[in-house]
Amino acid sequence: MIKSSLEALCGGPKTATVNILDWPTYLSMMGFHGPMALYAIGWGPDYADPDDYAVPFLDSDYDMYPLFNGYRNDAINALLRSAASELDSAMRADLYGRMSLEVYHDCSYIWRSQPNNFHIERSWISGYYYNPMYSGLYFPALSKSTNNTPPVAHFVVTPPSGDVTTRFMFDAPGSSDLEDSSTILEVRWDFDGDGTWDTNWTTVKTKTNTFGVAGTYTGMLEVRDSGGLTNTTTVDVLVTEPLPEFGTTVVPVLALAAVVLIAKRNSRRKK
């Protein structure tokens, strides 16, 4: 990208070569007396004031980059002195604005890029604000919001119906919370809806249960977040008696009865 951009700036059939050097070699070759026609370098400010950008790049009397580049503009030097001692913020802004135009017309630097920052946080974090002076988060300003919201309880039962021999799975990974990760939410179960909790609080979201008596049971789940807020939901489970199993002696008897009935019916038709 740098190569193609430089060649486009030349406005003709010119070729730019981008060289990669180790840092000590790079430092020794950059500057007004070095062999490089162009070099790239970045700058991070020490404090939030335009002076901390303008002086290093533009002050040909006191700072380094103008000395490296062989750049001098006495009008900019005068503006720098005035802005450094001016106490009125509006007048300072005007001075730095005029200084920016001088730099623009001189084309002493090519401003290659300015990074864009983005920030991602949970909804319960408060206190964040963008501050370009920090390379990372300023943690003392952050806090957990006191506006905690209850979790959302959700579970499914698999299979939804069965008999007294069925092992039912109660599964609640779909429970969620705006402030907490689902992995730290705690759950407990009342499998038969009798008002007594059948499990203790746990972060494990899956349990199995069997019912010894046929009927319709209302399984209940309660979810608790790190702030102590809870939410419950229920799902009905249908439990039946198992289907009767025919023994080896019953089937032949039924088959024999069917044969006898058919035989008797046929004999009546012959009469």
Secondary structure, DSSP 8 states (H G I E B T S, - for coil): -HHHHHHHHHTSS---------HHHHHHH-STTSS-S--------SSSSTHHHHHHHH-TTT-HHHHHHT---HHHHHHHHHHHH---HHHHHHHHHHHHHHHHHHT---------------TTEE-----TT-SS--GGG-EE-S-----B---EEESSEEETT--EEEE-TT-B-SSS-GGG-EEEEESS-SSS-SS--BS--EEEE--SS-EEEEEEEEEE-TTS-EEEEEEEEEEE-------TTHHHHHHHHHHHHHHHHHHHHH-
